Amino acid sequence: MSNPNQTNYEKVTPYDTSQMDKKSQVTSMFDKIAPYYDFLNGLLSLGIDTLWRRKAIKTLLEHQPKHFLDIATGTGDVALEIHKQSPEATIQGLDISSKMIELANKKVTKHGLSDQIKMEVGDSEALRYEDMAFDAVTVSFGVRNFGNLKQGLSEIHRVLRSDGHLMVLEFSKPTIFPFKQLFNFYFKNILPFIGKFTSKDPKAYKYLYESVQAFPDYDQFAIILKEIGFNKVTWTPLSLGICTIYLASK
Ligand SMILES: C[S@@+](CC[C@H](N)C(=O)[O-])C[C@H]1O[C@@H](n2cnc3c(N)ncnc32)[C@H](O)[C@@H]1O
């Protein structure tokens, strides 16, 4: 269903259907690609995604949080990375896709971390946690997929304690010539081509490209965070701007 209040980036959806809203389409897409997600991440980013998450968590840990909420946890890689760098942390992972959570739970169990890391299915736009329940919230490659970005960010703000930190890791658009042009060619043409045959969802990696193009990055995303009530918003581009770590405090 199309919603007249949606911004342009919220109108970019995985499938060309007006029968389902963005949230339902995104959920269905991630349920579908879940079994291939980790493999494709590694292949398409040449393993660099692991370094991005590592760096993002390292940056956040400078503020010494102990209780974490990892939103859009997917298969749980951020939650596991938090544990690796901060073994005493308690971590709640949440994702709207039950198939992703199934895989995340398998990983957590395999690592013997079921006491430290809990996983559950849930929607970032209607969190079931109390106000100020967490020291830090992380969202890695998730905010771009929210059906209502501002609603999701407001919920994050609510569940963060005063002085708590939000870390967002998200794709951005490289600006430097000729890397910008080369990367764009790869991202627009090669990546969806490989994704089409390996993820069994022809649309998923086309949506990845289109959603990144439409999404506000750098100062534009910082403005939105400030509108929600976050302050001390900083951003650090990684790998010549392919993705960016945003850090904000409540
Ligand atoms: C690209 S994956 C990122 C997974 C993981 N954070 C990572 O770094 O690999 C995006 C995830 O966001 C989840 N997601 C999208 N919208 C959501 C929402 N409204 N609430 C919770 N999770 C959501 C999807 O189900 C998917 O697992």
The ligand as an ORCA input file, in Angstrom:
! r2SCAN-3c Opt
* xyz 0 1
  C      21.345     -6.181      5.384
  S      20.751     -7.030      6.779
  C      21.930     -6.628      8.016
  C      22.194     -7.754      8.994
  C      23.353     -7.527      9.968
  N      23.112     -6.397     10.842
  C      24.667     -7.357      9.240
  O      25.438     -6.467      9.591
  O      24.959     -8.191      8.377
  C      19.372     -6.029      7.245
  C      18.486     -6.663      8.300
  O      17.540     -5.684      8.737
  C      16.366     -6.373      9.120
  N      15.271     -5.410      9.225
  C      14.748     -4.661      8.236
  N      13.738     -3.890      8.710
  C      13.642     -4.160     10.022
  C      12.797     -3.684     11.063
  N      11.828     -2.793     10.808
  N      12.990     -4.163     12.314
  C      13.941     -5.083     12.568
  N      14.773     -5.577     11.614
  C      14.622     -5.123     10.367
  C      16.216     -7.402      8.003
  O      15.337     -8.443      8.319
  C      17.682     -7.854      7.811
  O      17.983     -9.003      8.576
*
